[in-house]
Amino acid sequence: MWVTYRNSRWELLLFFCGMLIAENDHIRGAHVPASNPALPMEEKPRSTKTKLWPIFWALFSILGLYLMCQPDGRGEITPGWIWLSSLIPKWWKEERYRYWQSTGAVVFIIAVSHSPRWQRFFNLPVVQYFGKISYALYLMHGPAMHVVGYHFEKWAYGLTGVQGYWYNAGFVLGACFCIPTVVWWADIFWRAVDIPTVKFAKWFESKVIAKA
């Protein structure tokens, strides 16, 4: 992890941090049977002393959200970010906004793994659905936007124009068509490719691994 950090490989650093967080969840017994909610729910009786932990994790999650909101540019002159921007190491080669945004992502995930209230939110059906199609969204948003999305935007700006606040109106109008299209394409990919691939991988694993 230190090597990835010193070489500004924020994406690998996030991957390794995710592995460590998942391993820690496994060690502390946070996982539950499949019949229970998708995310672990910590509903154990709490003593007076441990009642402070929910407050701590709530504040910790707010810190993570704040760090993830690091401006993409001009952070060194943005109120609330001047000091934090000055702490970014000089040797950091990637975009400067990746530094605190990556840190915030790790902080937030750690907080969620210990916060029943956040876990309830992420166990909502709609959130679970977007979690399931998240990889498909990552893969399909580019093709969907290039094939049809940018045509929607061009049409929207043709109606609203691009002067002043009409530019924002055109953006919102285009998004009303682009977002459902991207989600639809991702859903199709998830059902047609992602789910069958996972099923095949599980089947193949069951054939090549000897049962104890």
N, C-alpha and C positions, 0 to 999 in steps of 0.2 A: 504493500500500500504506500509506503514511503516513497518508493521509486516512482510510482504513478503520480503521486502528489508533486514531487520535485520536478517531474517532466510535464506538468500541467495537463495530464491526461484525466480530465474531470470525468469523462464518461466511464473509464475503467475504475476510477476511484468510487463512483457511485455504485457500480456493479459489485465491487468488493465489500463496500459498506452494507449493501443490501444482503449479501451473503452472511455477514457477521450478525446483522440484526435478526435474520431468519434463524440462524443457528442459536442465538441467545433466546429467542422465543421458544425454540424446541427444547432447550435445556431447562428453562423455567416452567415448562409444561403449559404453555399458553395455547397450544393447539387443542382442538375439540373434535369429536366425531363428525363425520360428514352430514349426519342428520341435524346437527345444530347449525347456527349461523355460520356463514362462510368465514368470517373473521372471529378470532377469539374474543369472548366476552368475559371480562373479569368482574364477577359478581360475588365475591367472597365477603363474609362479615369483616368489618373493619373496626379496629380499635380507635380510641380517640387520637392516638398518635398518628395512625395511618390515614386519618381523615384529611390530613394536610396534603397527602400525595396527589389527590385529584386536582387541587388548586395548583400545585407545582407543575403537573403535566399540562394543565390548561395554559398556564403562563408560558411553559416551554413550547407548546404548539404555536402560540401567538408569536413567539420569537422566531420560530421556523418560518411561519407565514411572512413575517416582516422581511426576513433575509431573502426569501424567494422573490420578493418584490423589488430587488435591487434594480435600479434603472439600467436599461441597455446601454445608455450613453450619458455623458455629462454628470455622472454620479459625484464627481469631485466638486461640483458646485450646487448640487441638489441638497436642500435642507433635510437633515436627518441621515444623510449619506456621506457627508464630507469627511467625517472622521473615519467611518468604516472604509471608505474608498482609499484613504491614506494607509490603511493597514494591509492592503493587498500587496503581496511581495513583489519586488521589482523584477524578480526572475520569472514571474508568471507570464507565460508566452501566449496563452489562449486569450480569447476575449475577456476583458476584465469583469464583465457582468457574470461570467460563469463562476467566478470564485465564490461569492456569497450566495448566489442562487443554489449552487450545488450544496454548500454547507447547510442552507436552510432546508433543502429537501431531506437531508439526512436527519436533521433535528426534528423535522415535522413527523417523519416516519417513526422515529423512536418514541415521540410523544403519543402518536396514534396507537402504537403497540401497547401502551400502558393506560390508555384513556377509554373507559367504557362508553362515554358519550360520543366520542369520535367514532368508535367502532359501531355504535348504533347507526350513525349517519352513513357510514360506508357499507353497512349491511342492508341499506334500503334497496329494494329491487331495481330501481332505475340506475343507482350507482353501480350495483353489481353487474347490470347489463353492460354499461359502458366500460367496466373493467374487463369483461369478457371479450368485447370487440376492440379493446384498446390497441392490440397489436395490428388488427385489421385496419383500424383507423390510421395507424402509422404508415402502413403499406399503401393504402388506397387513397389517402387524401391528395397525394400528388397527381396520380392519374385522373382522379375525378375532377380536380380543379382544372387540369390542362385540357381535358376532353370537353367538359361542359361548363365548369365553374366560371372560368374567365369570360365565357360568352354571356353568362348571367350578369356578371359585373359590368361588362361593356354595355349591355342592354339597360341596366339600372342607371348607370351614369349618363346614358343617352337621354333618359327621362328626366333626371334631376339636374344634370349639369354638374360641374365640378367647382363652381365658384362659392367661396365662403362655406357656410354651414350646409349648403346643398351637397357638398362632397360627402359629408357625414351621412346625410339622408340616403345618398346613393349607395354608400357602403352598407348601411343597415338593410336597405331593400335587396341588394345583391346577396347579403348574408342569409336572408330569409329563404332563398332558393339554394344557395351553396351548401349551407350546413345540413339540411335534410338530405341533399343529394349525396354528400360525403358519408353521412351515417348510413344511408341506404346501401351504397356500394360496399361499405365496410361490413354491414350485416350479411350481405350476399357472400362476400369472401369468407366471413367467419363460418357460415353454415355450409358452404360448398367446399371449402379448402381446409380451414383451420380445424374444425371439429373432426372431420374424417381423418386428418393427419394425426391428431392426438389419439384417436381411437386405434389407428393402425400402429402407432408407436407403442401403445400399451399392450396391444395384442402381440406385437413382435417381442416386446420385453418379456411377456409371460412365456414365450416359447424358448427363449435363449437363456433364461435365468433359472437355475435349479432351485426348487423350493426346499426350505430347511425342514 
